[in-house]
Amino acid sequence: MHQVEKTTLLAALLAHVPPRERIVTIEDVAELHPRHPHHVSLEARQPNLEGVGAITVARLVRESLRMRPDRLIVGECRGEEIRELLTALNTGHDGGAGTLHASGLADVPARLEALGALAGMDPPALARQAVSAFAYVLHLVRAPGGARRLAQVGVLRLDGEHLAIEEVQPW
């Protein structure tokens, strides 16, 4: 999936959040610019030449909770920030979202497990947290002509102690 289209879809969804709710977006590079009156954008920072001063996406997720967000959005989960996002979404910060790269809907559980491993989470812990945190998984594909379209919608579920996904028909 190409980042711009995922970002465009996420921004379009965020435009429908009621104006009284606070949206906090966290990204490596700020690309989400939802048309919303109560939006706070946080951007990660690389270390300086001396190797200090970095602010990671994972740290920003933790720090953002002090801002009392109604909607917590991580632009792209690539590592340990998955742990922080799952923790936040399972401790009363409903209404969150994040994006990740996977080849297809069926590959999302393995991708989440790989990200969880980078964050020090074992597969059963990640599975329980993810099933509780995310209502739906949307998979976008490139259509003829290069545009992106929604190809599949899935629901995460537990298969024993492991994460699984089941396709649902949204329409």
C-alpha contacts under 8 A as a table, 3 or more apart, distances in Angstrom:
res1	aa1	res2	aa2	distance
1	M	5	E	7.70
1	M	6	K	7.26
1	M	101	H	6.38
1	M	102	A	7.68
1	M	140	L	6.57
1	M	141	V	6.56
1	M	142	R	7.65
2	H	5	E	5.87
2	H	6	K	6.66
3	Q	6	K	5.25
3	Q	7	T	5.96
4	V	7	T	5.03
4	V	8	T	6.01
5	E	8	T	4.87
5	E	9	L	6.17
5	E	148	R	6.69
6	K	9	L	5.23
6	K	10	L	6.15
6	K	99	T	7.24
6	K	140	L	7.68
7	T	10	L	5.06
7	T	11	A	6.02
7	T	31	E	7.00
7	T	32	L	6.16
7	T	75	G	7.33
8	T	11	A	5.14
8	T	12	A	6.13
8	T	32	L	7.63
9	L	12	A	5.09
9	L	13	L	6.26
10	L	13	L	5.14
10	L	14	L	6.18
10	L	32	L	7.77
11	A	14	L	5.01
11	A	15	A	6.25
11	A	32	L	5.98
11	A	33	H	6.49
11	A	34	P	4.78
11	A	35	R	7.78
12	A	15	A	5.21
12	A	16	H	7.25
12	A	34	P	6.90
13	L	16	H	5.68
13	L	17	V	7.43
14	L	17	V	5.33
14	L	34	P	6.04
14	L	35	R	7.79
14	L	36	H	7.56
15	A	34	P	5.62
15	A	35	R	5.41
15	A	36	H	5.85
17	V	21	E	6.87
17	V	36	H	7.69
18	P	21	E	5.73
19	P	22	R	7.74
19	P	36	H	6.53
19	P	37	P	6.10
19	P	38	H	6.55
20	R	38	H	7.14
21	E	38	H	6.64
21	E	69	P	7.61
21	E	70	D	5.59
21	E	71	R	7.42
22	R	38	H	4.98
22	R	39	H	5.94
22	R	40	V	7.60
22	R	68	R	7.68
22	R	69	P	5.18
22	R	70	D	5.18
22	R	71	R	6.33
23	I	38	H	6.23
23	I	39	H	4.74
23	I	40	V	6.18
23	I	69	P	5.79
23	I	70	D	6.07
23	I	71	R	4.67
23	I	72	L	6.11
23	I	73	I	7.53
24	V	39	H	5.91
24	V	40	V	4.77
24	V	41	S	5.88
24	V	42	L	7.30
24	V	64	S	7.13
24	V	69	P	5.95
24	V	70	D	7.97
24	V	71	R	6.24
24	V	72	L	5.13
24	V	73	I	6.21
25	T	32	L	7.30
25	T	39	H	7.57
25	T	40	V	6.33
25	T	41	S	4.94
25	T	42	L	6.01
25	T	72	L	6.14
25	T	73	I	4.68
25	T	74	V	5.95
25	T	75	G	6.97
26	I	30	A	7.61
26	I	41	S	6.20
26	I	42	L	4.79
26	I	43	E	5.82
26	I	44	A	7.57
26	I	57	V	6.62
26	I	60	L	6.82
26	I	61	V	6.93
26	I	72	L	7.93
26	I	73	I	6.13
26	I	74	V	4.86
26	I	75	G	5.97
27	E	30	A	5.47
27	E	31	E	7.52
27	E	41	S	7.99
27	E	42	L	6.50
27	E	43	E	5.10
27	E	44	A	6.26
27	E	57	V	6.57
27	E	74	V	6.04
27	E	75	G	4.86
27	E	76	E	6.82
28	D	43	E	5.55
28	D	44	A	4.81
28	D	45	R	7.40
28	D	57	V	6.63
28	D	75	G	7.58
28	D	76	E	7.95
29	V	43	E	5.93
29	V	44	A	6.93
30	A	33	H	7.91
30	A	41	S	7.15
30	A	42	L	7.42
30	A	43	E	5.88
32	L	75	G	7.53
34	P	39	H	7.54
36	H	39	H	5.95
42	L	60	L	7.04
43	E	57	V	7.52
43	E	60	L	7.88
44	A	54	A	7.62
44	A	55	I	5.35
44	A	56	T	5.27
44	A	57	V	5.49
44	A	60	L	7.23
45	R	53	G	7.51
45	R	54	A	5.19
45	R	55	I	4.88
45	R	56	T	6.59
46	Q	53	G	7.17
46	Q	54	A	4.75
46	Q	55	I	6.67
46	Q	56	T	7.79
47	P	50	E	7.42
47	P	51	G	4.93
47	P	52	V	4.85
47	P	53	G	4.91
47	P	54	A	4.11
47	P	55	I	7.66
48	N	51	G	5.20
48	N	52	V	5.56
48	N	53	G	6.12
48	N	54	A	7.29
49	L	52	V	7.52
51	G	54	A	7.69
55	I	59	R	6.50
55	I	60	L	7.13
56	T	59	R	5.20
56	T	60	L	6.32
57	V	60	L	5.00
57	V	61	V	6.22
57	V	81	E	6.05
58	A	61	V	5.19
58	A	62	R	6.53
58	A	80	E	6.15
58	A	81	E	4.02
58	A	82	I	7.69
58	A	84	E	6.04
58	A	85	L	7.97
59	R	62	R	5.17
59	R	63	E	6.13
59	R	81	E	7.77
60	L	63	E	4.95
60	L	64	S	5.79
61	V	64	S	5.14
61	V	65	L	6.85
61	V	74	V	7.83
61	V	81	E	7.15
61	V	84	E	6.20
61	V	85	L	6.59
62	R	65	L	5.82
62	R	84	E	6.42
62	R	88	A	7.88
63	E	66	R	5.90
63	E	67	M	7.74
64	S	67	M	5.30
64	S	68	R	7.32
64	S	69	P	7.36
65	L	68	R	5.40
65	L	69	P	6.51
65	L	88	A	7.57
69	P	72	L	6.03
69	P	93	H	7.19
70	D	93	H	6.44
70	D	94	D	6.94
70	D	95	G	6.61
71	R	93	H	7.17
71	R	94	D	6.86
71	R	95	G	4.92
71	R	96	G	5.07
71	R	97	A	7.90
72	L	93	H	7.32
72	L	95	G	6.79
72	L	96	G	4.53
72	L	97	A	6.59
73	I	96	G	5.37
73	I	97	A	4.84
73	I	98	G	5.60
74	V	77	C	6.64
74	V	85	L	7.53
74	V	97	A	6.40
74	V	98	G	4.63
74	V	99	T	7.00
75	G	98	G	5.64
75	G	99	T	5.91
76	E	98	G	5.87
76	E	99	T	4.62
76	E	100	L	5.40
77	C	81	E	6.25
77	C	82	I	5.89
77	C	98	G	6.52
77	C	99	T	6.04
77	C	100	L	5.38
77	C	115	L	7.79
78	R	81	E	7.19
78	R	82	I	7.50
78	R	100	L	6.99
78	R	115	L	6.51
79	G	82	I	6.17
79	G	115	L	5.05
79	G	116	G	7.29
79	G	118	L	5.63
79	G	119	A	6.19
80	E	83	R	5.67
80	E	84	E	7.14
80	E	115	L	6.81
80	E	116	G	7.01
80	E	118	L	5.89
80	E	119	A	4.04
80	E	120	G	7.79
81	E	84	E	5.04
81	E	85	L	6.07
81	E	119	A	7.38
82	I	85	L	5.10
82	I	86	L	6.02
82	I	115	L	6.66
82	I	116	G	6.59
82	I	119	A	7.17
83	R	86	L	5.23
83	R	87	T	6.04
83	R	116	G	6.62
83	R	119	A	6.08
83	R	121	M	7.45
84	E	87	T	5.07
84	E	88	A	6.12
85	L	88	A	5.13
85	L	89	L	6.13
86	L	89	L	5.15
86	L	90	N	6.08
86	L	129	Q	6.03
86	L	130	A	6.47
86	L	133	A	6.19
87	T	90	N	5.20
87	T	91	T	6.28
87	T	129	Q	7.47
88	A	91	T	5.29
88	A	92	G	7.03
88	A	93	H	5.76
89	L	92	G	6.19
89	L	93	H	4.84
89	L	94	D	5.50
89	L	95	G	7.64
89	L	96	G	6.53
89	L	133	A	5.36
90	N	93	H	6.87
90	N	94	D	7.59
90	N	129	Q	6.93
90	N	132	S	6.76
90	N	133	A	5.78
93	H	96	G	7.15
94	D	133	A	7.81
96	G	134	F	8.00
97	A	134	F	7.65
101	H	111	R	7.80
102	A	105	L	7.32
102	A	107	D	5.86
102	A	108	V	5.82
102	A	111	R	6.46
103	S	107	D	6.12
103	S	108	V	7.93
104	G	107	D	5.31
104	G	108	V	6.85
104	G	139	H	6.72
105	L	108	V	5.50
105	L	137	V	7.72
105	L	138	L	7.83
105	L	139	H	5.95
105	L	152	Q	6.87
105	L	153	V	7.71
105	L	154	G	6.96
105	L	165	I	7.56
105	L	167	E	7.80
106	A	109	P	7.03
106	A	165	I	6.56
107	D	110	A	5.52
107	D	111	R	6.25
108	V	111	R	5.02
108	V	112	L	6.05
108	V	165	I	7.62
109	P	112	L	5.13
109	P	113	E	6.13
109	P	156	L	7.91
109	P	163	L	5.58
109	P	164	A	5.77
109	P	165	I	6.73
110	A	113	E	5.00
110	A	114	A	6.14
111	R	114	A	5.05
111	R	115	L	6.25
112	L	115	L	5.07
112	L	116	G	5.99
112	L	126	L	7.77
113	E	116	G	4.87
113	E	117	A	6.09
113	E	122	D	7.86
113	E	123	P	5.84
113	E	126	L	6.76
113	E	127	A	7.83
113	E	163	L	7.94
114	A	117	A	5.07
114	A	118	L	6.45
115	L	118	L	5.11
115	L	119	A	6.43
116	G	119	A	4.93
116	G	120	G	6.21
116	G	121	M	4.91
116	G	122	D	6.88
116	G	123	P	7.25
116	G	126	L	6.18
117	A	120	G	4.97
117	A	121	M	5.24
117	A	122	D	6.31
117	A	123	P	7.60
118	L	121	M	7.51
121	M	125	A	6.33
121	M	126	L	6.05
122	D	125	A	5.53
122	D	126	L	6.23
123	P	126	L	5.11
123	P	127	A	5.95
123	P	161	E	7.43
123	P	162	H	6.20
123	P	163	L	7.48
124	P	127	A	5.06
124	P	128	R	6.27
124	P	161	E	4.84
124	P	162	H	5.59
124	P	163	L	7.53
125	A	128	R	5.36
125	A	129	Q	6.22
126	L	129	Q	5.17
126	L	130	A	5.96
126	L	163	L	7.80
127	A	130	A	5.22
127	A	131	V	6.08
127	A	157	R	7.88
127	A	158	L	6.58
127	A	161	E	6.98
127	A	162	H	5.78
127	A	163	L	4.67
128	R	131	V	5.42
128	R	132	S	6.33
128	R	158	L	7.17
128	R	161	E	7.87
128	R	163	L	7.76
129	Q	132	S	5.30
129	Q	133	A	6.04
130	A	133	A	5.00
130	A	134	F	5.95
130	A	156	L	7.32
131	V	134	F	5.96
131	V	135	A	7.62
131	V	156	L	5.36
131	V	157	R	5.62
131	V	158	L	7.05
131	V	163	L	7.75
132	S	135	A	7.72
134	F	137	V	7.38
134	F	156	L	7.38
135	A	155	V	6.49
135	A	156	L	7.57
136	Y	153	V	6.70
136	Y	154	G	5.68
136	Y	155	V	5.04
136	Y	156	L	7.17
137	V	153	V	5.62
137	V	154	G	4.92
137	V	155	V	6.11
137	V	156	L	7.50
138	L	150	L	6.95
138	L	151	A	7.80
138	L	152	Q	6.09
138	L	153	V	4.75
138	L	154	G	6.54
139	H	150	L	5.99
139	H	151	A	5.73
139	H	152	Q	5.18
139	H	153	V	6.27
140	L	148	R	6.24
140	L	149	R	5.43
140	L	150	L	4.57
140	L	151	A	5.43
140	L	152	Q	7.20
141	V	148	R	5.44
141	V	149	R	5.63
141	V	150	L	6.51
141	V	151	A	6.00
142	R	146	G	5.65
142	R	147	A	5.66
142	R	148	R	4.44
142	R	149	R	6.43
143	A	146	G	5.62
143	A	147	A	5.37
143	A	148	R	5.54
143	A	149	R	6.30
144	P	147	A	6.93
150	L	153	V	7.86
152	Q	167	E	6.83
152	Q	168	V	7.66
152	Q	169	Q	7.81
153	V	167	E	5.74
153	V	168	V	5.65
153	V	169	Q	6.76
153	V	170	P	6.74
154	G	165	I	6.16
154	G	166	E	5.31
154	G	167	E	4.16
154	G	168	V	5.35
155	V	165	I	5.56
155	V	166	E	5.31
155	V	167	E	6.38
155	V	168	V	6.90
156	L	163	L	6.94
156	L	164	A	5.80
156	L	165	I	4.41
156	L	166	E	6.41
157	R	163	L	6.09
157	R	164	A	5.26
157	R	165	I	5.75
157	R	166	E	7.26
158	L	161	E	6.27
158	L	162	H	5.75
158	L	163	L	5.05
158	L	164	A	5.80
159	D	162	H	5.18
159	D	163	L	6.01
159	D	164	A	5.90
